[in-house]
Amino acid sequence: MSGDRRKWLALALLCVVQFMVVLDIAIVNVALPSIQVDLGFSQEDLQWVISAYALVFGGFLLLGGRAADMLGRRRLFLGGIVVFTVASLFAGLAWSEPSLIGARAFQGLGAAIITPAALSILSTTFAEGRERNIALGAWGAVGGFGAVAGVLLGGVLTDALSWEWIFFVNVPVGVLGFALAPLLLEESRDAHVRRFDLPGAVLVTGGLSSAVYAITQAGQKGWLSAETLGVFGGSLVLLAAFVAWELRHPEPLMRFGILQTRTVSGANVAGFIMGTALFSMFLMLTLYMQQVLGYSAMKTGVAYLAVAGTAIVWSGVAGQLVTRLGVKPVLVIGMTALTAGLLFFTRVSVAGSYVSDLLPGFLILGVGIGFSFVPISIAALAGVTASEAGLASGLINTSQQIGGALGIAALSTIATSRTEDSVGGGSPLPVGLVDGFHSAFLVGAIVAAIGILASLTLIRRDELAVETASEREPEQALEAA
């Protein structure tokens, strides 16, 4: 097999496995009512089917990324596939609340190993510039499509088969990925590191996990409750200790100099904002379709086809435009479209229809997803050395996941509070729910608008290799011929 062909087959494998991981962030949303009935979940504990995954995923991403650099990217990728696949099998076989929540936590651990390892393999396989932009265009399309397809497939599998199949479907994908990875992926690691920074790993994982836990609990306990503030305080202490330790350690888990590249910092800010706006928006839209419009799980999933299909198309366009125009203009368009989509949804109504209340916003979101995921992925790796590819990959995914956890908790609190006020004032429940969704979408639009400003001010064109000279020369010779 030629080197070029193997490289692009490797990309296909990485994208398929990443699709499986991204899928599981959202796939459980529409299956929650069925899970609650079958396993006897209390309303308070039901959120942990989602939160257990997010907690471990967000908490271990940075560790997973740096461990891939140090211990071997392909080795960690294979290990992550094993953990994720076995956990998916046990999730489908779950017999009680604790068994499903535990399986979801181990799924999150597997995802936290797979995602940064896969993205760092991609960045070390493809040279920075046009070739990597094409690869990251495909990666961004998977990220955008997977986030939407999770809701789509969750509805279809739950209605057509049963909720267990939203987990069983991962098993054959994981087995295939494990079989093909040794054939298609090269091993690579940072050979300069001689010892693993265990204290740093414990501090950053504890700090990030505590932060995600505090965010997910804030919606129930209250943002200013003693428990929430206590956990946030503990998280800040652990993260401050991590920073102090890393600055003194000769071979740190995280070299903070990576953030001196302003485009990398800007990509992480934009990724955090995108996660905050996007993840919460899908939850609100799903609740609107099921609780107000009365959609079934299947119908809710199929409704997202408009977003999923257009996101794939626009991700491909975004990958091409980044090469021609650069990251900044593409990302600005993406954040603007996300803002416009969220603003559109502030007009959803009690007697709404798919064509008038949802479809136009879904089409706008398709542009926003494609034009955001792709440039953020490229900018997050701008100028990063091969030895720190895993660190940069873990960092951008951490930003997105913590942003997503914060967005879901914050906007759910806003929606619930507004609904309670509206119903308390005498409005029927459907009207109160819509009032709550309006408030959540408006705040989400404001957050996305901040993303436009971040894209304009923090992304620098001169730090991005749009197209290298070595790539231009063959094209110029071909044109001359």
Summary of the structure (lengths in Angstrom):
residues: 481
radius of gyration: 21.6
end to end distance: 29.3
largest distance: 76.1
contacts: 1873
relative contact order: 0.14
helix: 84%
strand: 0%
